[in-house]
Amino acid sequence: MPDDVSPVPDRYGAAAHRPAPQHPSPPIPLTPAPDPRPSAIPSPSPSPSPSPFFPGPAAPAAERLRVVVADDNPVVRAGLGVLLSGRADIQVVAEAADGREAYERTLEHRPDVVLLDVRMPGVDGISALPHLVGIAPVLMLTYSRESEIVHEALRLGAGGYLVHGEFTANQLVQAVRDTKDGRANFTVTAADALLAHMRHGTPPQRGPLPEGLGSALATAPAPPPAHTAEPSESLSQLQPVVGQSSVSGGSVPTPNRQQYGLSSREVEVMDLIASGMSNQQIAATCFISEKTVKNHINRIFTKLHSATRSEAIAHWLGTAPRNPGRQP
């Protein structure tokens, strides 16, 4: 009897022979059937097939924003260095402990932004500021919160003013980026000082700053106009002043500015022009648009009978030569 035929008993008990089925049984699947029960763990998706093409060249890394940190406190400098250099797009290229060193490091490295403290031994930040803004944008980063210091820093060309304890790490990083792009940032104290000035509508009184800040400017010439590429005077001419409460020196005759008939806003704009500020910096300081600044300057030039910025500054400071045949 063939192996594939088995005897099957009939109803009478006799065995009968039945042929094997013509269709073989379906083969056992090599992979298990899916479990109909829900599973909490999803099955891993198949990995994508490798691309038949060679990978293209890697994109060039973006150039990092270069910063000089000037602060007399080594702990503050170290903390800022770790914080800023920890960002992929920022690099601290140099540190300085006073204004003179800040100027030297800025000249050497040509950074995108300078972070500048106010109170430093030797040459303070206010004295160094007008020399630094001719090289790189400056963001004041300080514990000094006096209103007159805030105004003086902005008048001398600072691109923003941050007071320690009033900002987060992310806000500081964003302020550094904004300063490079010409956008001003102020913490609460500095913003309040500017708001008080705007509400009164008159510039703050220009008196001696606390602790003789800015006194080194007494022995240095006025900062160069904003259009010059390089500062005309070296900070080495500044003399450190320590513990001096007022600026000493010979008396300088005050020019008669009433004769020009400038409005209070035009006087403010002209003072900022004479300090070396650009139109953009004036707009940020006065909270007006650059177009409005240009309109003020055009009217100022007409009233001062000046064709250029330097000529207007000379008339305003009383250093223009006297011309008997021409009205001032």
C-alpha atoms as one frame of an Amber mdcrd trajectory, in Angstrom:
protein
   0.000   0.000   0.000   1.341   3.376  -0.880   2.467   5.582   1.986   0.119
   8.393   1.060  -3.032   6.171   1.250  -4.415   5.206   4.655  -7.228   2.738
   5.331 -10.511   4.236   6.451 -13.159   1.953   7.896 -16.572   1.981   6.204
 -19.875   1.823   7.999 -19.662  -1.933   8.036 -16.262  -1.920   9.724 -14.289
  -2.851   6.636 -11.359  -0.808   5.746 -11.544   1.251   2.572  -8.887   2.998
   0.659  -9.158   6.697  -0.163  -6.692   8.528  -2.388  -4.583  11.312  -0.892
  -5.826  14.885  -1.563  -4.676  16.321  -4.829  -3.844  19.804  -3.322  -1.033
  19.894  -0.788  -1.495  21.747   2.546  -0.467  25.384   2.522   3.133  25.891
   3.667   3.808  27.158   7.176   4.580  30.891   6.967   8.163  31.876   7.744
   7.086  34.977   9.640   4.520  34.969  12.422   1.106  36.379  11.727   0.344
  39.779  13.218  -1.068  39.691  16.705  -4.667  40.959  16.588  -4.356  42.259
  20.156  -3.390  45.928  20.544   0.199  46.508  21.574   1.515  49.440  23.644
   4.909  49.341  21.952   4.872  50.283  18.247   6.892  48.142  15.931   9.993
  49.830  14.567   9.651  51.327  11.114  11.908  49.924   8.455  15.096  51.896
   7.924  15.196  53.907   4.700  17.181  52.484   1.907  20.534  54.151   1.333
  20.653  56.853  -1.310  22.358  55.804  -4.539  23.857  59.292  -4.857  27.054
  60.555  -3.253  26.466  63.104  -0.433  26.947  66.750  -1.455  29.515  69.066
   0.100  28.793  70.204   3.654  27.362  73.713   4.040  29.989  76.233   5.226
  29.756  77.131   8.905  28.363  80.606   9.609  30.923  83.164  10.750  30.774
  83.667  14.508  29.974  87.020  16.076  33.174  88.288  17.732  32.949  90.044
  21.124  35.341  91.923  23.420  34.363  91.947  27.113  35.569  94.893  29.238
  34.971  94.647  32.991  37.327  95.101  35.941  35.820  92.102  37.787  37.585
  88.902  36.628  34.664  86.757  37.809  32.246  88.736  35.633  34.602  88.492
  32.651  34.964  84.735  33.100  31.219  84.235  33.439  30.466  86.267  30.341
  33.138  84.393  28.426  31.614  81.019  29.297  28.057  82.194  28.619  28.685
  83.839  25.266  31.275  81.433  23.871  28.903  78.582  24.690  26.666  79.781
  21.873  27.363  78.417  18.429  27.328  81.839  16.751  29.281  83.927  19.328
  32.958  83.996  20.266  34.681  86.097  22.962  37.954  87.080  21.290  39.447
  89.220  24.089  38.927  90.539  27.610  39.895  93.867  29.180  40.086  95.138
  32.753  39.798  98.899  32.054  38.971 101.395  29.326  42.481 101.720  27.997
  42.879  97.964  27.629  39.421  97.763  26.048  40.530 100.270  23.406  43.751
  98.349  22.702  41.965  94.999  22.413  39.281  96.491  20.202  41.884  97.968
  17.872  43.689  94.637  17.752  40.741  92.302  17.188  38.187  94.541  15.420
  35.219  92.781  17.086  31.574  92.964  16.068  30.455  94.104  19.550  32.149
  95.471  22.694  30.570  94.833  26.096  31.638  97.752  28.293  31.387  98.317
  32.033  31.094 101.861  33.425  33.084 101.880  36.659  36.617 100.616  36.055
  39.956 101.744  37.525  42.188 103.968  35.454  40.230 104.916  32.337  36.553
 104.295  33.054  33.978 103.127  30.532  32.416 106.538  29.946  35.825 108.023
  29.102  36.654 105.170  26.718  33.225 105.010  25.076  33.562 107.777  22.431
  36.845 106.230  21.275  35.413 102.722  21.055  32.263 103.559  19.081  34.428
 104.657  16.152  35.689 101.073  15.869  32.821  98.785  16.889  29.269  98.953
  18.294  29.284  99.185  22.107  26.731  97.684  24.482  26.949  98.984  28.064
  26.810  96.091  30.545  27.133  97.422  34.076  25.858  97.709  37.625  25.662
 101.521  37.273  22.025 102.550  37.190  22.194 106.337  37.719  20.028 108.236
  35.249  22.742 110.747  34.352  25.159 107.931  33.522  22.578 106.261  31.274
  22.005 109.524  29.400  25.718 110.251  29.063  26.469 106.755  27.736  23.764
 107.058  25.086  24.845 110.593  24.217  28.390 109.338  23.622  27.243 106.621
  21.233  26.392 103.465  23.202  24.141 101.128  21.237  22.252  99.913  24.316
  22.344  99.832  28.122  21.895  96.716  30.281  22.009  96.731  34.091  23.138
  93.518  35.809  20.305  91.715  37.554  17.670  92.970  35.111  18.119  90.471
  32.274  18.346  86.748  31.676  21.152  84.913  29.923  19.078  84.523  26.768
  18.166  88.218  26.794  21.843  89.145  27.036  22.742  86.893  24.105  19.948
  88.385  22.005  21.034  91.915  22.968  24.564  91.168  21.742  23.188  89.946
  18.416  20.890  92.972  18.144  23.726  95.397  18.880  25.709  94.037  15.939
  22.667  94.620  13.711  22.106  98.159  15.025  19.084  97.422  17.234  19.140
  99.010  20.693  18.360  97.103  23.901  17.627  98.596  27.338  16.791  97.011
  30.670  14.159  98.468  32.972  16.375 101.037  34.694  17.750 102.456  31.444
  14.322 102.448  29.810  12.851 104.326  32.774  15.587 106.965  32.517  14.840
 107.491  28.833  11.085 107.503  29.439  11.429 110.171  32.133  13.426 112.278
  29.694  10.771 111.878  26.984   7.957 112.801  29.380   9.679 115.997  30.497
  10.664 116.860  26.928  13.926 118.487  28.000  17.444 117.078  27.998  18.890
 116.220  31.425  21.197 118.677  33.081  24.785 118.142  31.957  26.728 118.209
  35.211  29.668 116.243  36.609  29.019 112.509  36.712  29.306 110.553  39.979
  32.805 109.639  41.125  34.449 111.657  38.374  33.293 109.304  35.610  34.235
 110.601  32.190  36.861 112.915  33.651  39.556 111.531  31.367  37.721 113.175
  28.480  38.863 116.556  29.832  42.370 115.967  28.497  41.315 114.441  25.186
  39.954 116.165  22.081  36.350 115.729  21.032  35.568 112.360  19.432  35.753
 112.247  15.629  32.588 112.631  13.540  30.684 109.408  12.967  31.517 109.264
   9.232  35.247 108.725   9.827  36.387 105.118   9.654  39.083 105.390  12.312
  39.248 107.404  15.522  41.623 110.293  15.002  43.048 110.233  18.507  44.484
 107.360  20.490  43.109 106.538  23.906  46.681 106.731  25.191  46.128 110.495
  25.461  43.500 109.955  28.136  44.731 110.504  31.671  43.250 108.246  34.363
  41.411 110.173  37.050  40.624 108.440  40.340  38.484 109.857  43.138  37.786
 113.130  41.339  34.288 114.477  41.748  34.430 117.233  39.136  36.220 117.969
  35.920  39.022 120.419  36.391  40.701 122.550  33.773  40.776 125.983  32.276
  37.542 127.783  31.568  36.303 127.572  28.010  34.065 130.369  26.743  30.532
 129.149  26.128  29.285 129.905  22.596  26.108 131.941  22.230  23.743 129.289
  20.929  20.576 131.288  21.484  21.316 133.240  18.309  20.606 130.224  16.129
  16.978 129.905  17.252  16.965 126.110  17.536  14.000 124.359  19.129  14.507
 122.182  22.212  14.460 119.039  20.073  16.913 120.548  17.580  19.228 121.495
  20.460  19.130 117.895  21.659  19.840 116.527  18.170  22.678 119.025  17.660
  24.250 118.006  20.984  24.152 114.373  19.859  25.675 115.285  16.491  28.495
 117.119  18.258  29.119 114.035  20.415  29.812 111.992  17.282  26.585 109.999
  17.063  25.328 108.691  13.743  21.761 109.274  12.563  20.850 105.735  13.589
  22.191 106.229  17.107  20.399 109.564  17.436  17.141 107.922  16.352  17.543
 105.176  18.963  18.414 107.650  21.716  15.518 110.014  20.957  12.996 107.281
  20.053  12.333 108.785  16.631  12.813 107.514  13.096  15.942 108.154  11.056
  13.829 110.123   8.583  12.791 112.473  11.391  16.431 112.825  12.417  17.354
 113.825   8.853  14.564 116.421   8.812  15.884 117.903  12.080  19.430 117.979
  10.699  18.351 119.759   7.525  16.663 122.486   9.579  19.670 122.697  11.911
  22.075 123.128   8.985  19.900 125.927   7.615  19.822 127.782  10.936  23.560
 127.310  11.515  24.402 128.281   7.911  26.316 125.020   7.553  26.675 122.661
   4.631  28.380 119.773   6.406  28.271 118.008   9.742  31.738 119.181  10.750
  30.906 122.800   9.893  27.733 122.647  11.995  29.701 121.191  14.922  32.283
 123.957  14.639  29.578 126.636  14.790  27.835 124.859  17.663  31.014 124.518
  19.720  32.161 128.045  18.932  35.340 126.926  17.158  34.418 128.152  13.677
  36.556 131.069  12.418  34.874 134.432  12.567  33.892 135.870   9.201  32.875
 139.549   9.416  31.089 139.369   6.088  28.868 136.497   7.071  26.363 135.985
   9.830  26.978 132.886  12.032
